[in-house]
Amino acid sequence: MEVGVVGLVIAGLLVGFIVGMTGVGGGSLMTPILLWFGINPATAVGTDLLYAAITKSGGIYVHQRNKNIDWTITGWLTLGSVPAAALTLWLLHSLHTDTQAMNAVIKQSLGVVLLLTALAILFKQQLLAFAHKHAGDRYHLSGFNLNLLTVVTGLMLGAMVTLTSIGAGALGTVALFILYPFLATKRLVGTEIAHAVPLTLVAGLGHASMGNMDWHLLGYLLMGSLPGIYLGSHLSGRISDQILRPCLATMLVFIGYKLAF
């Protein structure tokens, strides 16, 4: 096995391990790592999207078996995210003839979304406390307004994920915590995963249709990430979340700043 291939398998192992331990960090770490390996930005995003769809698909089975998915919320999110993904793919396709312009747009967007993800990870507890504090007051939404805002959230996530392969995890979870503060955490996480799979699948297949896909690369990443997620999941909770999250957020701020500026 070539040195570069070994490096990709190890990268998949490390990212899978971190995702298993923290529940976040998949796309936000994998796509920058692929750029570091010299992978074209569009190919890195397209490959990572299908990588996310495959690795998270097993989560749907587990969460559904444990009744941790709210399919109504998933439906409202998907109503916004899938059309947004299709529109974003169409816009990227219009830039497809100018590869340099498309890669520049993806790289800049990647940096900005990484910075937002870092903030979501770093201030997650404060955001959750705020959401719970105001859960029962007059600012809490319900009915039509709540459904509409869920669709709008899906729209934003759909555009971000399709453009950068990042956002469904940390940003999506925080958004749902704020919109649905009374929903149990395990159901909220399960709902976010159920929404992320069709979104990343549609976006990933769209990128693949434009040639932004490396199937060999996808295989190498999965060789490492699947055992990595298994190991990380079993060690989850052994290291304090108060240590892991600031470290992960600091890393994403550094990477995001370098890409955006």
MOTA-V461131 format. One line per field, one symbol per residue. phi: phi as a letter, one per 40 degrees, with the letter a starting at -180 (. if undefined). A space follows every 10 residues. Layout:
# MOTA-V461131
phi = ???
This chain:
# MOTA-V461131
phi = .cdccdcccc cccccdcccc cbgbhdccbc cccccccgcd dccccccccc dccccccccc dcccccfbbc cccdccccdc cccccccccc cccccccbdc cccccccccd cccccccccc ccbdcccccc cccbcbcccc cagdcccccc ccdcdccccc cccbgbhccc cccccccccb cccddccccc cccccccccc cccccccccc gcabccddcc ccdccccccc cccccdgcbd cccccccccc cccccccccc b
